[in-house]
Amino acid sequence: MDFLLALLLSLVPPRYRGTLAHKAGTHLVRAAGVSAFFEIVVVCVFYAAGLVDYFPGATIGPAAFLEYFFTWRGLLLAFFFLDGVLRLLAAISGQALGTMPLYVVARIHGSLERRAARKRSIPLVADIVEATNDSSGALRISSCRPRKNWDKWMTVMYEEKLYEIAGAELGDSPRPYIYLLRPKPESKVIRGLHRYHPDEVFHLEGF
C-alpha cells in the first residue's frame, strides 16, 4: 500500500507530498524510477503509433520521422520523453523528481500563496525548540514560518548536534509549523545541511 502511495507521490513536486512523503519512506525514490520508466515506455508507444498514422500523409516519405517530430504531437511526446528520462536519471542518483509540468503549477501556486501570505502574515516570532517526552533525544520545533527545504534528505545542525526530519504537522498560531527532529544515525550520508537557529525566521527570504 505504501508503494502505491509512493507511485502517486513520485509524480508530484515535493510541495504537494507534505507529510505523506514520510509515510512513503524509502519507497519514494524506487517508485519515481518505476513511474519514470513507464512514462518513457508509454510515450514511445504513442510516438510509434502516431508516426505510423502520419506516414501516409507525409510530404516527404523518407523524412516522415523528422516531419512528425516537429508537429505539435511529436514535440509534446518528445517533451514527456525527456521528462521521463530526467526523472529516471534522478531516481538512479537517489532523488524523486515529479513530472515537470506540475513543477510549473507548483511555482504558480507558490507565488499566489506567498502573495496571499503577505496579506495575512502571521507575526514574526522566534521558534520554540523543545525536547520530546522520550529518551531518544528528539526535538520538536514550533515555528511561525515553514521550512520548504526540510525533507527527509535534509540534515539539521542545532547546538552542534545533527538531526534528520522525522515528521511535520500543523498546529496553532502564532507558531503553526511544527517539525519533529530525531538524532541522525552516524551511518547516514549527509545530502544537505541546514545550520539551524531559533531566530533565523527573522532572516528567511520569500515572505
MDTraj code that builds the backbone (N, CA, C; nanometers):
import mdtraj as md
import numpy as np

residues = "MET ASP PHE LEU LEU ALA LEU LEU LEU SER LEU VAL PRO PRO ARG TYR ARG GLY THR LEU ALA HIS LYS ALA GLY THR HIS LEU VAL ARG ALA ALA GLY VAL SER ALA PHE PHE GLU ILE VAL VAL VAL CYS VAL PHE TYR ALA ALA GLY LEU VAL ASP TYR PHE PRO GLY ALA THR ILE GLY PRO ALA ALA PHE LEU GLU TYR PHE PHE THR TRP ARG GLY LEU LEU LEU ALA PHE PHE PHE LEU ASP GLY VAL LEU ARG LEU LEU ALA ALA ILE SER GLY GLN ALA LEU GLY THR MET PRO LEU TYR VAL VAL ALA ARG ILE HIS GLY SER LEU GLU ARG ARG ALA ALA ARG LYS ARG SER ILE PRO LEU VAL ALA ASP ILE VAL GLU ALA THR ASN ASP SER SER GLY ALA LEU ARG ILE SER SER CYS ARG PRO ARG LYS ASN TRP ASP LYS TRP MET THR VAL MET TYR GLU GLU LYS LEU TYR GLU ILE ALA GLY ALA GLU LEU GLY ASP SER PRO ARG PRO TYR ILE TYR LEU LEU ARG PRO LYS PRO GLU SER LYS VAL ILE ARG GLY LEU HIS ARG TYR HIS PRO ASP GLU VAL PHE HIS LEU GLU GLY PHE".split()
xyz = np.array([
    [0.0826, -0.1202, 0.0000],
    [0.0000, 0.0000, 0.0000],
    [0.0866, 0.1260, 0.0000],
    [0.1966, 0.1220, 0.0787],
    [0.2875, 0.2359, 0.0824],
    [0.3525, 0.2589, -0.0532],
    [0.3781, 0.1491, -0.1275],
    [0.4409, 0.1648, -0.2584],
    [0.3444, 0.2293, -0.3578],
    [0.2155, 0.1944, -0.3510],
    [0.1148, 0.2580, -0.4373],
    [0.1054, 0.4071, -0.4068],
    [0.1091, 0.4410, -0.2784],
    [0.1100, 0.5816, -0.2394],
    [0.2348, 0.6499, -0.2928],
    [0.3488, 0.5811, -0.2844],
    [0.4749, 0.6375, -0.3332],
    [0.4699, 0.6613, -0.4832],
    [0.4043, 0.5718, -0.5577],
    [0.3910, 0.5902, -0.7026],
    [0.3180, 0.7198, -0.7347],
    [0.2103, 0.7455, -0.6626],
    [0.1339, 0.8687, -0.6850],
    [0.2158, 0.9913, -0.6438],
    [0.2813, 0.9824, -0.5293],
    [0.3599, 1.0954, -0.4807],
    [0.4804, 1.1239, -0.5697],
    [0.5325, 1.0203, -0.6356],
    [0.6517, 1.0392, -0.7194],
    [0.6240, 1.1273, -0.8405],
    [0.4974, 1.1449, -0.8751],
    [0.4618, 1.2252, -0.9924],
    [0.4502, 1.3738, -0.9604],
    [0.4370, 1.4067, -0.8330],
    [0.4123, 1.5463, -0.7966],
    [0.5368, 1.6071, -0.7322],
    [0.5495, 1.7406, -0.7362],
    [0.6640, 1.8071, -0.6708],
    [0.6590, 1.7900, -0.5197],
    [0.7726, 1.8085, -0.4520],
    [0.7783, 1.7896, -0.3063],
    [0.6757, 1.8711, -0.2279],
    [0.6395, 1.9905, -0.2764],
    [0.5470, 2.0750, -0.2002],
    [0.4090, 2.0131, -0.1848],
    [0.3738, 1.9211, -0.2780],
    [0.2433, 1.8562, -0.2707],
    [0.2487, 1.7202, -0.2001],
    [0.3673, 1.6787, -0.1646],
    [0.3796, 1.5494, -0.0955],
    [0.3527, 1.5635, 0.0542],
    [0.3924, 1.6770, 0.1107],
    [0.3652, 1.7038, 0.2517],
    [0.4160, 1.5938, 0.3427],
    [0.3412, 1.5670, 0.4476],
    [0.3815, 1.4663, 0.5456],
    [0.3642, 1.3244, 0.4915],
    [0.2912, 1.3093, 0.3786],
    [0.2747, 1.1760, 0.3199],
    [0.4080, 1.1206, 0.2694],
    [0.5008, 1.2105, 0.2384],
    [0.6320, 1.1655, 0.1904],
    [0.7022, 1.0805, 0.2956],
    [0.6800, 1.1109, 0.4234],
    [0.7423, 1.0315, 0.5299],
    [0.6759, 0.8942, 0.5396],
    [0.5452, 0.8883, 0.5078],
    [0.4764, 0.7602, 0.5089],
    [0.5252, 0.6709, 0.3947],
    [0.5484, 0.7332, 0.2781],
    [0.6004, 0.6568, 0.1635],
    [0.7419, 0.6081, 0.1923],
    [0.8170, 0.6862, 0.2696],
    [0.9502, 0.6455, 0.3158],
    [1.0467, 0.6105, 0.2040],
    [1.1128, 0.4978, 0.2200],
    [1.2177, 0.4576, 0.1261],
    [1.1624, 0.4131, -0.0085],
    [1.0296, 0.3957, -0.0171],
    [0.9708, 0.3537, -0.1447],
    [0.9701, 0.4657, -0.2472],
    [0.9812, 0.5923, -0.2041],
    [0.9568, 0.7054, -0.2930],
    [1.0532, 0.7110, -0.4106],
    [1.1824, 0.6936, -0.3856],
    [1.2807, 0.7010, -0.4940],
    [1.2610, 0.5845, -0.5913],
    [1.2385, 0.4645, -0.5371],
    [1.2145, 0.3480, -0.6243],
    [1.0875, 0.3673, -0.7071],
    [0.9835, 0.4225, -0.6447],
    [0.8588, 0.4472, -0.7158],
    [0.8783, 0.5513, -0.8256],
    [0.9622, 0.6510, -0.7990],
    [0.9908, 0.7526, -0.9010],
    [1.0593, 0.6893, -1.0216],
    [1.1500, 0.5962, -0.9967],
    [1.2160, 0.5258, -1.1070],
    [1.1190, 0.4428, -1.1877],
    [1.0274, 0.3737, -1.1190],
    [0.9276, 0.2904, -1.1885],
    [0.8334, 0.3764, -1.2713],
    [0.7811, 0.4846, -1.2118],
    [0.6866, 0.5700, -1.2855],
    [0.7553, 0.6396, -1.4025],
    [0.8834, 0.6770, -1.3855],
    [0.9579, 0.7396, -1.4955],
    [0.9791, 0.6404, -1.6096],
    [1.0114, 0.5157, -1.5748],
    [1.0317, 0.4132, -1.6781],
    [0.9034, 0.3909, -1.7585],
    [0.7900, 0.3795, -1.6884],
    [0.6639, 0.3582, -1.7591],
    [0.6223, 0.4815, -1.8386],
    [0.6600, 0.6006, -1.7901],
    [0.6331, 0.7217, -1.8675],
    [0.7062, 0.7160, -2.0014],
    [0.8318, 0.6731, -1.9979],
    [0.9111, 0.6612, -2.1207],
    [0.8493, 0.5582, -2.2155],
    [0.8102, 0.4426, -2.1604],
    [0.7515, 0.3365, -2.2420],
    [0.6210, 0.3837, -2.3072],
    [0.5337, 0.4455, -2.2294],
    [0.4037, 0.4926, -2.2821],
    [0.4259, 0.5969, -2.3914],
    [0.5192, 0.6898, -2.3691],
    [0.5487, 0.7922, -2.4697],
    [0.5990, 0.7272, -2.5988],
    [0.6866, 0.6293, -2.5863],
    [0.7397, 0.5610, -2.7051],
    [0.6287, 0.4897, -2.7829],
    [0.5373, 0.4268, -2.7117],
    [0.4256, 0.3577, -2.7767],
    [0.3380, 0.4576, -2.8518],
    [0.3035, 0.5679, -2.7874],
    [0.2199, 0.6700, -2.8524],
    [0.2928, 0.7350, -2.9696],
    [0.4246, 0.7548, -2.9546],
    [0.5016, 0.8151, -3.0636],
    [0.5044, 0.7224, -3.1846],
    [0.5275, 0.5943, -3.1597],
    [0.5310, 0.4971, -3.2699],
    [0.3956, 0.4882, -3.3386],
    [0.2872, 0.4851, -3.2596],
    [0.1534, 0.4776, -3.3178],
    [0.1223, 0.6024, -3.3990],
    [0.1599, 0.7184, -3.3465],
    [0.1357, 0.8434, -3.4186],
    [0.2168, 0.8519, -3.5468],
    [0.3393, 0.8016, -3.5425],
    [0.4254, 0.8043, -3.6607],
    [0.3698, 0.7143, -3.7712],
    [0.3190, 0.5978, -3.7328],
    [0.2587, 0.5065, -3.8316],
    [0.1395, 0.5726, -3.8988],
    [0.0568, 0.6416, -3.8216],
    [-0.0589, 0.7106, -3.8785],
    [-0.0183, 0.8290, -3.9650],
    [0.0977, 0.8878, -3.9345],
    [0.1421, 1.0073, -4.0066],
    [0.2056, 0.9744, -4.1415],
    [0.2642, 0.8566, -4.1546],
    [0.3383, 0.8193, -4.2752],
    [0.2595, 0.8407, -4.4051],
    [0.1315, 0.7949, -4.4162],
    [0.0593, 0.8098, -4.5446],
    [0.0447, 0.9538, -4.5906],
    [0.0370, 1.0495, -4.4977],
    [0.0184, 1.1887, -4.5372],
    [0.1450, 1.2709, -4.5323],
    [0.2599, 1.2073, -4.5139],
    [0.3854, 1.2815, -4.5044],
    [0.4205, 1.3482, -4.6364],
    [0.4732, 1.4698, -4.6298],
    [0.5125, 1.5429, -4.7512],
    [0.6315, 1.4760, -4.8173],
    [0.7304, 1.4391, -4.7378],
    [0.8494, 1.3696, -4.7878],
    [0.8592, 1.2375, -4.7132],
    [0.8299, 1.1293, -4.7821],
    [0.8247, 0.9982, -4.7183],
    [0.9457, 0.9631, -4.6352],
    [1.0665, 0.9702, -4.6936],
    [1.1855, 0.9318, -4.6177],
    [1.2114, 1.0205, -4.4951],
    [1.1560, 1.1417, -4.4970],
    [1.1779, 1.2340, -4.3851],
    [1.0559, 1.2421, -4.2945],
    [0.9677, 1.1421, -4.3039],
    [0.8439, 1.1448, -4.2248],
    [0.8728, 1.1508, -4.0751],
    [0.9801, 1.0838, -4.0337],
    [1.0138, 1.0832, -3.8908],
    [1.0408, 1.2245, -3.8412],
    [1.1219, 1.3014, -3.9174],
    [1.1525, 1.4383, -3.8774],
    [1.0299, 1.5274, -3.8866],
    [0.9484, 1.5062, -3.9932],
    [0.8266, 1.5863, -4.0078],
    [0.7353, 1.5667, -3.8872],
    [0.7167, 1.4412, -3.8493],
    [0.6274, 1.4129, -3.7369],
    [0.6842, 1.4684, -3.6068],
    [0.8148, 1.4634, -3.5929],
    [0.8773, 1.5146, -3.4710],
    [0.8428, 1.6608, -3.4477],
    [0.8355, 1.7398, -3.5579],
    [0.8111, 1.8836, -3.5442],
    [0.6634, 1.9212, -3.5502],
    [0.5748, 1.8219, -3.5461],
    [0.4329, 1.8527, -3.5285],
    [0.4086, 1.8774, -3.3791],
    [0.2921, 1.9347, -3.3456],
    [0.2670, 1.9632, -3.2039],
    [0.2587, 1.8344, -3.1223],
    [0.2063, 1.7264, -3.1852],
    [0.2001, 1.5983, -3.1136],
    [0.3401, 1.5429, -3.0892],
    [0.4230, 1.5508, -3.1935],
    [0.5589, 1.4995, -3.1809],
    [0.6392, 1.5737, -3.0760],
    [0.6289, 1.7064, -3.0754],
    [0.7022, 1.7860, -2.9772],
    [0.6509, 1.7611, -2.8360],
    [0.5192, 1.7438, -2.8217],
    [0.4618, 1.7163, -2.6901],
    [0.5118, 1.5826, -2.6360],
    [0.5115, 1.4809, -2.7231],
    [0.5596, 1.3498, -2.6802],
    [0.7096, 1.3521, -2.6510],
    [0.7839, 1.4295, -2.7301],
    [0.9280, 1.4422, -2.7055],
    [0.9542, 1.5074, -2.5695],
    [0.8702, 1.6045, -2.5360],
    [0.8840, 1.6711, -2.4057],
    [0.8649, 1.5711, -2.2923],
    [0.7602, 1.4877, -2.3014],
    [0.7354, 1.3919, -2.1939],
    [0.8379, 1.2787, -2.1932],
    [0.8959, 1.2493, -2.3113],
    [1.0054, 1.1521, -2.3152],
    [1.1253, 1.2067, -2.2374],
    [1.1598, 1.3347, -2.2627],
    [1.2704, 1.3982, -2.1902],
    [1.2386, 1.4055, -2.0414],
    [1.1141, 1.4341, -2.0087],
    [1.0704, 1.4396, -1.8697],
    [1.0949, 1.3050, -1.8017],
    [1.0567, 1.1970, -1.8696],
    [1.0757, 1.0636, -1.8135],
    [1.2223, 1.0280, -1.7959],
    [1.3042, 1.0651, -1.8946],
    [1.4480, 1.0361, -1.8873],
    [1.5119, 1.1098, -1.7699],
    [1.4793, 1.2373, -1.7536],
    [1.5362, 1.3156, -1.6432],
    [1.4933, 1.2589, -1.5083],
    [1.3671, 1.2190, -1.4983],
    [1.3173, 1.1630, -1.3730],
    [1.3834, 1.0284, -1.3421],
    [1.4065, 0.9486, -1.4470],
    [1.4719, 0.8196, -1.4277],
    [1.6167, 0.8375, -1.3830],
    [1.6876, 0.9312, -1.4454],
    [1.8264, 0.9576, -1.4064],
    [1.8334, 1.0101, -1.2629],
    [1.7367, 1.0953, -1.2263],
    [1.7328, 1.1474, -1.0898],
    [1.7077, 1.0348, -0.9898],
    [1.6193, 0.9420, -1.0253],
    [1.5904, 0.8284, -0.9363],
    [1.7142, 0.7409, -0.9179],
    [1.7897, 0.7214, -1.0253],
    [1.9123, 0.6424, -1.0164],
    [2.0124, 0.7079, -0.9214],
    [2.0117, 0.8417, -0.9194],
    [2.1041, 0.9150, -0.8311],
    [2.0473, 0.9354, -0.6909],
    [1.9251, 0.8814, -0.6659],
    [1.8697, 0.8859, -0.5309],
    [1.7720, 0.9978, -0.5029],
    [1.7172, 1.0606, -0.6094],
    [1.6219, 1.1693, -0.5905],
    [1.4891, 1.1350, -0.6581],
    [1.3800, 1.1801, -0.5966],
    [1.2468, 1.1548, -0.6516],
    [1.1914, 1.2841, -0.7107],
    [1.2069, 1.3003, -0.8427],
    [1.1558, 1.4194, -0.9109],
    [1.0141, 1.3941, -0.9612],
    [0.9281, 1.4937, -0.9442],
    [0.7950, 1.4859, -1.0036],
    [0.8012, 1.5219, -1.1506],
    [0.6869, 1.5166, -1.2169],
    [0.6843, 1.5500, -1.3588],
    [0.6923, 1.7014, -1.3777],
    [0.7640, 1.7474, -1.4802],
    [0.7954, 1.8892, -1.4966],
    [0.6738, 1.9818, -1.5053],
    [0.5667, 1.9457, -1.5782],
    [0.4511, 2.0368, -1.5838],
    [0.3948, 2.0713, -1.4465],
    [0.4008, 1.9755, -1.3535],
    [0.3474, 2.0027, -1.2199],
    [0.4389, 2.0947, -1.1390],
    [0.5679, 2.1014, -1.1773],
    [0.6559, 2.1983, -1.1129],
    [0.6176, 2.3408, -1.1536],
    [0.5721, 2.3567, -1.2784],
    [0.5234, 2.4883, -1.3235],
    [0.4000, 2.5265, -1.2429],
    [0.3084, 2.4283, -1.2277],
    [0.1878, 2.4521, -1.1471],
    [0.2267, 2.4883, -1.0037],
    [0.3235, 2.4143, -0.9488],
    [0.3668, 2.4389, -0.8109],
    [0.4285, 2.5778, -0.7959],
    [0.5016, 2.6212, -0.8981],
    [0.5646, 2.7537, -0.8923],
    [0.4595, 2.8647, -0.8929],
    [0.3587, 2.8492, -0.9797],
    [0.2494, 2.9471, -0.9840],
    [0.1725, 2.9459, -0.8524],
    [0.1448, 2.8252, -0.8049],
    [0.0743, 2.8092, -0.6779],
    [0.1514, 2.8759, -0.5645],
    [0.2823, 2.8524, -0.5618],
    [0.3659, 2.9103, -0.4581],
    [0.3660, 3.0620, -0.4621],
    [0.3699, 3.1170, -0.5845],
    [0.3688, 3.2622, -0.5999],
    [0.2385, 3.3226, -0.5468],
    [0.1259, 3.2590, -0.5817],
    [-0.0037, 3.3061, -0.5326],
    [-0.0145, 3.2908, -0.3818],
    [0.0422, 3.1819, -0.3314],
    [0.0381, 3.1552, -0.1876],
    [0.1177, 3.2596, -0.1101],
    [0.2365, 3.2935, -0.1626],
    [0.3205, 3.3926, -0.0952],
    [0.2539, 3.5297, -0.0957],
    [0.1863, 3.5609, -0.2066],
    [0.1173, 3.6891, -0.2151],
    [0.0048, 3.6963, -0.1120],
    [-0.0678, 3.5846, -0.1000],
    [-0.1765, 3.5811, -0.0010],
    [-0.1202, 3.5835, 0.1409],
    [-0.0036, 3.5181, 0.1598],
    [0.0568, 3.5116, 0.2931],
    [0.1005, 3.6497, 0.3410],
    [0.1452, 3.7334, 0.2470],
    [0.1874, 3.8682, 0.2858],
    [0.0707, 3.9482, 0.3423],
    [-0.0504, 3.9178, 0.2894],
    [-0.1687, 3.9929, 0.3328],
    [-0.2166, 3.9490, 0.4708],
    [-0.1973, 3.8223, 0.4998],
    [-0.2459, 3.7731, 0.6284],
    [-0.1317, 3.7094, 0.7086],
    [-0.0138, 3.7671, 0.6912],
    [0.1069, 3.7093, 0.7502],
    [0.0978, 3.6989, 0.9017],
    [0.1396, 3.5839, 0.9512],
    [0.1492, 3.5632, 1.0955],
    [0.2687, 3.6434, 1.1461],
    [0.2545, 3.7122, 1.2585],
    [0.3662, 3.7926, 1.3102],
    [0.4922, 3.7085, 1.3285],
    [0.6054, 3.7706, 1.3009],
    [0.7338, 3.7024, 1.3173],
    [0.7682, 3.6899, 1.4652],
    [0.7874, 3.5674, 1.5082],
    [0.8328, 3.5395, 1.6450],
    [0.9373, 3.4292, 1.6377],
    [1.0270, 3.4280, 1.7316],
    [1.1326, 3.3259, 1.7321],
    [1.0733, 3.1862, 1.7507],
    [1.1412, 3.0882, 1.6944],
    [1.0973, 2.9489, 1.7089],
    [1.1084, 2.9032, 1.8544],
    [1.0300, 2.8012, 1.8851],
    [1.0426, 2.7340, 2.0152],
    [1.0972, 2.5934, 1.9905],
    [1.2062, 2.5606, 2.0567],
    [1.2683, 2.4291, 2.0447],
    [1.2482, 2.3545, 2.1761],
    [1.1851, 2.2375, 2.1678],
    [1.1565, 2.1598, 2.2887],
    [1.2026, 2.0157, 2.2699],
    [1.2467, 1.9555, 2.3766],
    [1.2774, 1.8125, 2.3740],
    [1.1462, 1.7357, 2.3848],
    [1.1357, 1.6240, 2.3142],
    [1.0156, 1.5414, 2.3233],
    [1.0169, 1.4641, 2.4552],
    [0.9058, 1.3972, 2.4819],
    [0.8906, 1.3298, 2.6114],
    [0.9521, 1.1901, 2.6164],
    [1.0363, 1.1570, 2.5206],
    [1.1017, 1.0262, 2.5249],
    [1.2516, 1.0448, 2.5459],
    [1.3222, 0.9343, 2.5484],
    [1.4664, 0.9396, 2.5770],
    [1.5506, 0.9308, 2.4494],
    [1.4888, 0.9515, 2.3337],
    [1.5612, 0.9366, 2.2074],
    [1.6448, 1.0581, 2.1711],
    [1.6245, 1.1698, 2.2439],
    [1.6968, 1.2917, 2.2110],
    [1.6315, 1.3702, 2.0997],
    [1.5060, 1.3356, 2.0636],
    [1.4353, 1.4046, 1.9557],
    [1.3925, 1.5447, 1.9990],
    [1.3716, 1.6314, 1.8994],
    [1.3313, 1.7692, 1.9239],
    [1.2001, 1.8007, 1.8530],
    [1.1266, 1.8942, 1.9085],
    [1.0079, 1.9496, 1.8421],
    [1.0318, 2.0986, 1.8227],
    [1.0295, 2.1416, 1.6967],
    [1.0499, 2.2832, 1.6656],
    [0.9176, 2.3423, 1.6189],
    [0.8704, 2.4447, 1.6882],
    [0.7472, 2.5149, 1.6511],
    [0.7867, 2.6499, 1.5929],
    [0.7381, 2.6787, 1.4709],
    [0.7816, 2.7992, 1.4011],
    [0.6636, 2.8744, 1.3400],
    [0.6822, 3.0027, 1.3206],
    [0.5800, 3.0840, 1.2551],
    [0.5967, 3.0825, 1.1035],
    [0.7014, 3.0206, 1.0554],
    [0.7276, 3.0134, 0.9116],
    [0.7628, 2.8696, 0.8708],
    [0.7182, 2.8268, 0.7513],
    [0.7528, 2.6918, 0.7053],
    [0.8962, 2.6851, 0.6556],
    [0.9537, 2.5672, 0.6580],
    [1.0863, 2.5427, 0.6004],
    [1.0650, 2.4521, 0.4796],
    [1.0640, 2.5095, 0.3609],
    [1.0290, 2.4344, 0.2409],
    [1.1346, 2.3314, 0.2022],
    [1.2570, 2.3526, 0.2488],
    [1.3640, 2.2577, 0.2114],
    [1.3871, 2.1514, 0.3179],
    [1.3030, 2.1469, 0.4198],
    [1.3193, 2.0457, 0.5234],
    [1.2420, 1.9211, 0.4836],
    [1.3113, 1.8249, 0.4281],
    [1.2523, 1.6971, 0.3928],
    [1.3424, 1.5859, 0.4463],
    [1.3147, 1.4636, 0.4063],
    [1.3914, 1.3509, 0.4636],
    [1.5382, 1.3510, 0.4201],
    [1.5718, 1.4318, 0.3185],
    [1.7114, 1.4374, 0.2726],
    [1.7920, 1.5398, 0.3523],
    [1.7230, 1.6307, 0.4220],
    [1.7916, 1.7400, 0.4897],
    [1.8426, 1.6988, 0.6287],
    [1.9658, 1.7380, 0.6580],
    [2.0230, 1.7206, 0.7911],
    [2.0270, 1.8576, 0.8576],
    [1.9768, 1.8658, 0.9795],
    [1.9701, 1.9922, 1.0524],
    [2.0720, 1.9898, 1.1665],
    [2.1547, 2.0929, 1.1726],
    [2.2515, 2.1041, 1.2817],
    [2.1995, 2.2065, 1.3830],
    [2.1871, 2.1636, 1.5081],
    [2.1425, 2.2522, 1.6154],
    [2.2272, 2.2246, 1.7385],
    [2.2901, 2.3309, 1.7903],
    [2.3797, 2.3193, 1.9051],
    [2.4850, 2.2103, 1.8818],
    [2.5413, 2.2130, 1.7607],
    [2.6491, 2.1223, 1.7204],
    [2.6079, 1.9752, 1.7170],
    [2.4784, 1.9472, 1.7147],
    [2.4291, 1.8112, 1.7009],
    [2.3520, 1.7994, 1.5695],
    [2.3570, 1.6808, 1.5096],
    [2.2932, 1.6588, 1.3800],
    [2.1610, 1.5849, 1.3964],
    [2.0613, 1.6325, 1.3231],
    [1.9276, 1.5726, 1.3291],
    [1.8748, 1.5522, 1.1876],
    [1.7786, 1.4603, 1.1749],
    [1.7064, 1.4425, 1.0495],
    [1.5590, 1.4720, 1.0744],
    [1.4867, 1.5065, 0.9667],
    [1.3450, 1.5408, 0.9792],
    [1.2645, 1.4125, 0.9906],
    [1.1960, 1.3977, 1.1030],
    [1.1160, 1.2769, 1.1261],
    [0.9699, 1.2976, 1.0912],
    [0.9243, 1.4211, 1.0858],
    [0.7834, 1.4468, 1.0549],
    [0.7530, 1.5948, 1.0613],
    [0.6350, 1.6310, 1.0129],
    [0.5898, 1.7702, 1.0154],
    [0.4389, 1.7703, 1.0322],
    [0.3899, 1.8712, 1.1009],
    [0.2457, 1.8819, 1.1225],
    [0.2083, 2.0281, 1.1413],
    [0.0788, 2.0552, 1.1347],
    [0.0294, 2.1908, 1.1531],
    [-0.0300, 2.2055, 1.2923],
    [0.0006, 2.3196, 1.3563],
    [-0.0525, 2.3481, 1.4889],
    [-0.1279, 2.4795, 1.4894],
    [-0.1259, 2.5474, 1.6006],
    [-0.1984, 2.6732, 1.6166],
    [-0.1033, 2.7918, 1.6090],
    [-0.1601, 2.9090, 1.5784],
    [-0.0824, 3.0324, 1.5784],
    [-0.0364, 3.0617, 1.7211],
    [0.0722, 3.1343, 1.7392],
    [0.1497, 3.2032, 1.6361],
    [0.2611, 3.1191, 1.5741],
    [0.2682, 2.9902, 1.6087],
    [0.3718, 2.9023, 1.5538],
    [0.3044, 2.7762, 1.4993],
    [0.2403, 2.7879, 1.3824],
    [0.1613, 2.6750, 1.3312],
    [0.2416, 2.5637, 1.2647],
    [0.3694, 2.5898, 1.2331],
    [0.4505, 2.4907, 1.1616],
    [0.5379, 2.4152, 1.2622],
    [0.5087, 2.2872, 1.2763],
    [0.5766, 2.2057, 1.3776],
    [0.6576, 2.0962, 1.3080],
    [0.7845, 2.0880, 1.3428],
    [0.8737, 1.9884, 1.2844],
    [0.9298, 1.8983, 1.3943],
    [0.9312, 1.7690, 1.3658],
    [0.9865, 1.6718, 1.4600],
    [1.1226, 1.6257, 1.4083],
    [1.2238, 1.6419, 1.4890],
    [1.3601, 1.6066, 1.4508],
    [1.4119, 1.4964, 1.5425],
    [1.4833, 1.4005, 1.4833],
    [1.5445, 1.2951, 1.5636],
    [1.6939, 1.2913, 1.5327],
    [1.7748, 1.2465, 1.6268],
    [1.9195, 1.2410, 1.6030],
    [1.9530, 1.1609, 1.4772],
    [2.0440, 1.2138, 1.3980],
    [2.0831, 1.1479, 1.2731],
    [2.1748, 1.0297, 1.3022],
    [2.1436, 0.9129, 1.2453],
    [2.2360, 0.7985, 1.2606],
    [2.3726, 0.8315, 1.2008],
    [2.4771, 0.7876, 1.2646],
    [2.6128, 0.8183, 1.2167],
    [2.6387, 0.7602, 1.0784],
    [2.5688, 0.6514, 1.0453],
    [2.5941, 0.5851, 0.9170],
    [2.5236, 0.6538, 0.8001],
    [2.4309, 0.7455, 0.8285],
    [2.3533, 0.8079, 0.7218],
    [2.4330, 0.9181, 0.6541],
    [2.4290, 0.9184, 0.5206],
    [2.5027, 1.0179, 0.4425],
    [2.4332, 1.1534, 0.4529],
    [2.5116, 1.2611, 0.4647],
    [2.4565, 1.3966, 0.4681],
    [2.4430, 1.4473, 0.3253],
    [2.3197, 1.4681, 0.2787],
    [2.2950, 1.5182, 0.1428],
    [2.2791, 1.6700, 0.1416],
    [2.2248, 1.7241, 0.2487],
    [2.2090, 1.8685, 0.2610],
    [2.2164, 1.9055, 0.4079],
    [2.2788, 2.0184, 0.4405],
    [2.2980, 2.0571, 0.5802],
    [2.2400, 2.1958, 0.6040],
    [2.1551, 2.2058, 0.7063],
    [2.0962, 2.3343, 0.7452],
    [2.1414, 2.3662, 0.8869],
    [2.2174, 2.4737, 0.9028],
    [2.2618, 2.5164, 1.0355],
    [2.1490, 2.5991, 1.0966],
    [2.0805, 2.5400, 1.1897],
    [1.9565, 2.5989, 1.2418],
    [1.9788, 2.6836, 1.3668],
    [1.9004, 2.7938, 1.3736],
    [1.8953, 2.8764, 1.4950],
    [1.7516, 2.9234, 1.5124],
    [1.6984, 2.9243, 1.6327],
    [1.5583, 2.9633, 1.6545],
    [1.5224, 3.1032, 1.6045],
    [1.6225, 3.1929, 1.5918],
    [1.5944, 3.3298, 1.5463],
    [1.6079, 3.3466, 1.3952],
    [1.6340, 3.2373, 1.3242],
    [1.6570, 3.2513, 1.1804],
    [1.5328, 3.2966, 1.1022],
    [1.4143, 3.2827, 1.1626],
    [1.2912, 3.3234, 1.0938],
    [1.2935, 3.4710, 1.0572],
    [1.3713, 3.5509, 1.1307],
    [1.3771, 3.6944, 1.1017],
    [1.4603, 3.7232, 0.9767],
    [1.5260, 3.6229, 0.9248],
    [1.6123, 3.6428, 0.8082],
    [1.5721, 3.5559, 0.6890],
    [1.4623, 3.4789, 0.7005],
    [1.4206, 3.3933, 0.5910],
    [1.3719, 3.4769, 0.4750],
    [1.4026, 3.4308, 0.3540],
    [1.3578, 3.5003, 0.2330],
    [1.2307, 3.4354, 0.1809],
    [1.1616, 3.5076, 0.0946],
    [1.0436, 3.4527, 0.0268],
    [0.9132, 3.4911, 0.0917],
    [0.9137, 3.5802, 0.1926],
    [0.7911, 3.6256, 0.2573],
    [0.7801, 3.7767, 0.2473],
])
top = md.Topology()
chain = top.add_chain()
for i, resn in enumerate(residues, 1):
    res = top.add_residue(resn, chain, resSeq=i)
    for name in ("N", "CA", "C"):
        top.add_atom(name, md.element.get_by_symbol(name[0]), res)
traj = md.Trajectory(xyz[None], top)
